[in-house]
Structures are given as structure tokens and as C-alpha cells.
Amino acid sequence: MLEGILTKAAEDALKGKDKAAAFLLNRKQQVESSEQPAAPQLDIDDRKVLDFYNAQLYEQFKKQGDSE
């Protein structure tokens, strides 16, 4: 279920929906900065999915910034 939610948010973010991008980036920051995660630890597969979409988002926003 978590993978489905993150996938949908990532798809929306890649379509340029700012709220979805902000959600993913804020969630990533919370997970990385939290001493005690708000949710159970992600397993290795969920972490790979999140890292993959994070890299895609980063590249898309980088390209958008370069074109402006």
C-alpha cells in the first residue's frame, strides 16, 4: 500500500503537481532527519522505490531550472 501511495505521488510530481513533489520531498526529509521514524522502517524494496522516484524528481526539477 505504501508503495502505491508513493508511486501515485511520484507520478503526480513528475507531471508537475507541486503539492505531490512537496509531499515526497518533505517525507524524505522527515525520514532522514528523524531519530525515531514516524512510520515503520522501510524495507529494502520500498527504499529502492523511494530513491528511484527521488532521483527522477531531482532530475526533472534540475532540467526545469536549467530551462528557465
matplotlib code that plots the C-alpha trace (Angstrom):
import matplotlib.pyplot as plt

x = [0.0, 2.8, 4.5, 1.2, 0.8, 4.4, 4.1, 1.0, 2.6, 5.7, 3.7, 1.8, 5.0, 6.6, 3.5, 4.4, 2.0, 3.8, 1.9, 2.9, 6.5, 6.5, 4.9, 7.6, 10.5, 9.1, 8.5, 12.1, 13.5, 11.4, 12.6, 16.2, 16.2, 14.1, 15.7, 12.5, 10.7, 7.0, 6.3, 7.9, 11.2, 11.0, 12.2, 14.9, 12.4, 10.4, 13.6, 14.7, 11.4, 11.6, 15.2, 14.3, 11.5, 13.5, 16.2, 13.7, 12.2, 15.6, 16.5, 13.1, 13.4, 17.0, 16.0, 13.2, 15.6, 18.1, 15.5, 14.3]
y = [0.0, 2.4, 1.7, 2.5, 5.8, 6.8, 5.8, 7.9, 10.9, 10.5, 10.2, 13.4, 15.2, 14.2, 15.7, 19.0, 18.9, 20.9, 19.5, 16.0, 16.9, 18.8, 15.9, 13.5, 15.8, 16.6, 13.0, 12.1, 14.9, 13.7, 10.1, 11.2, 13.7, 11.8, 9.8, 7.8, 7.4, 8.3, 5.1, 1.6, 1.3, 0.9, -2.4, -2.5, -2.7, 0.3, 2.3, 1.5, 2.7, 5.9, 6.5, 5.9, 8.4, 10.9, 10.7, 11.2, 14.2, 15.7, 15.4, 16.8, 19.9, 20.3, 20.3, 22.8, 25.1, 24.9, 25.8, 28.9]
z = [0.0, 0.9, -2.5, -4.2, -2.4, -3.1, -6.7, -7.2, -5.5, -7.6, -10.8, -9.9, -9.0, -12.3, -14.0, -12.4, -9.4, -6.8, -3.8, -4.7, -5.1, -1.8, -0.1, -1.3, -0.5, 2.9, 3.7, 2.6, 4.8, 7.8, 7.4, 7.1, 10.0, 12.4, 15.2, 15.5, 12.2, 12.2, 10.4, 10.5, 8.8, 5.0, 3.7, 1.1, -1.8, -0.6, -0.1, -3.6, -5.0, -3.0, -4.0, -7.7, -7.7, -5.7, -8.4, -11.1, -9.4, -8.8, -12.5, -13.6, -11.3, -12.3, -16.0, -15.3, -13.5, -16.4, -18.9, -17.1]

ax = plt.figure().add_subplot(projection="3d")
ax.plot(x, y, z, "-o")
ax.set_aspect("equal")
plt.show()
